[in-house]
Structures are given as structure tokens and as C-alpha cells.
Amino acid sequence: MRPFEYAQARDLADATRLGSRTGQGQAGAAAQYLAGGTTLIDLMKLDVLRPDTVIDLRSLRGNGTGGVATRSDGLHLSAFATMANVADDPEVRRTYPLIADSLKLAASPQLRNMATLGGNVLQKTRCPFFRDPTWPMCNKRSPGSGCQAIGSFNRNHAVLGTDSSCIAQYPGDFGIALVALDATIEVAGPQGVRRLPFHELHVGPMGHPDIETSLRAAEIITAFHVPAGPWTARSLYLKVRDRSSYEFAISSCAVAMALEGDIVRTVRLGLGGMAYRPWRAHEAETILNGKPLTDALVRKAAAAALEGAKTHGHNDYKRELAQRVIVRALLEAKSMTVPAAGSPP
């Protein structure tokens, strides 16, 4: 690990001031924020991230508990709440099981006790060519150098939302739940507070995969809001991986659905392990909405979700795998027992 300057933020205003002064921004910025540190420290040890300054936000976290509120308009989450605290919240598990699932299936108990929600959605790809600086070609790490993965071993790489500059996959689970549930985020920075749809946080490669988010310099994610709706209780996160624990998804599906009998009144689908960023399967939703949820219709929707997928050899299997995961997730959601409105936890 390279030498760096350590700065501890006293409060949110101090954090944004320090970030503005030291140029905190995208991955290559001279300064980086630290909340849980479960990604940043790893990448610094690997010599992938080389900040001159690390700005510690732990004073904003409290003790990592709290920061969870279920209200009539939806679920409100502090970005400084820990993954474990939110995953274990009884009301989240009852009325937003998709959120709880996506958090409890991630990482290990030790990491979930440390990692914050805000840091989780900003975690870096697990692409081995990004995480190993001895590989000279990686546009995400070294802009303009090329994408080593396209012509190399790419079994776990993305098949949706990529271009010739990068085929890295987004590694998170919580972000897939948020994009499916139409979440919004609140960010604070030198220019004040703003809110934006979660799906606008991560940007496509667009020839510049080193720019991963729409965050402005020195901005900090402070909160998440998940709107209430009849689909949140009938929701789940299905994660398929190479081993049953402490592993990233090779394919996952977030489902939130409102049924009236067998008729789909509304459905939201997010795909993980498949795309460059958290991915919403709008085409599949259109096929399902307003129709009986039959096996044939589910398979048709799953095929539509993978339209336009581009594979690169080793990851050819992902197209078929993703369709099977979508089918299974939808049928499992259909068979869920959903608590009645107003029933006690």
C-alpha cells in the first residue's frame, strides 16, 4: 500500500469541504471517501486505487444501527446504516423482503457488520484484469489502454450494457434490488443536496469506463428511499453463484410483483451478474404486465430480457443461465405467501 494522507471528517459539511479541497470524485481521483472500507482498503492494498488522501466518514455512521424507517410513503434508509442492520430489520424482512434478501446474500457476516449501504452500491467490479495492475490493458484502471477481458478469460463478465471499451460486470446485489424497486437516492456535496433516481447513479461505459457514476466531485450518498407499493411484499432476490456463500453472482434476479389472482398487475425485474451496471429488464416487464402468469409467458419474458446480450466466448453460457434464473425467480415470487396489509410483524 502506498503512503497517503488521512483526514477525519467531523460532520457532513466537513466531509464535503475536504472532498472538494482534495478533488474527491471518480476512481482515479486524488482523494477517496472511506465509510466501511471493505472495498477501498482492498483496492489500495492491490495498488489499484492510489489516493493521496483518504477521508474517513465513520463519524457520520454513529454505531451503524438505526437509519431504517418504514413509513406510509416507503422505506427510508440511511446510507451510513450497515448492511447487517438493514438485512436483520423485522419490518424490512416483512414488507420489503427483496431488500433484506439482497443484503443477507452478500459478502460474509463480518463484512456485512462493517459495510455501509452507500459504500456497497459504489463497490468496484471484480474483473481480475481491473484488480491486477500487472495487466497493462484495462480502460477502467488505465483509460485508453484497452479491455483485456474481451479477448481473454471472461467467464464472469457482463453480457448486457457493455461496449468495446469494457465488459466488466457490476458485482453488487443491493443495487439490483434498488433499481428494480425504483429507488431514489439523496446526495450531499459542495453545491448542496440533490435527489436522483437510483438508475441514474451508475453510467454505462460509453468509451470511458473509468467514469462509473454520475456523482459530482466531493458528493456523498446520504440516503435511499424505496417507494411503497403493492409489489414490495411479494418480492425476492434469487442469486446463483459458483458456491453457496461468500461469492458474487454469476446471475441473479430481483422480482417485485403485485398479483390479482394469476394476473400480473405490475412487476419489476432487476438483473445482476449479467450487466455492466444494475440492470432493469423493462422489455420483460412489458410482456408480463396485465396477463396471467403462465409458464409459457414467463419463458417468453425471460427471453426478452436477454435480447441484445453480447457474449464473448467463455461467458456464452450466461444468456441461457439468466433466462432460467428469471423463470425460477418469477415462479417463486408467484408462490410466495404475502402478509396481509396491516398485519403485525
ABEGO torsion letter per residue (X at the ends): XBBBBBBBBABAAAAAAAAAAAGBBBAABABBBBAAGAAAAAAAAAGABBBABBBBAAAAAEAGBEGBBBBAAEBBBBAABBAAAAAABAAAAAABAAAAAAAAABEBAAAAAABBAAAAAABBBABAAAABAABABBAAABBGAEBAAAABBAAABBABGBBAABABBBABAAAAAAAAAGBBBBBBBAAEBBBBBAAAABBBAGGBAABABABBBGBBBABBBBBBEAAAABBBBBBBBABABGBBBABBBBBBBBBBEABBABBBBBBBGABABBBBBAAAAAAABGBBBBAAAAAAAAAAAABGBBBAGAAAAAAAAAAAAAAAAAAAAAABBBBBBGBBX
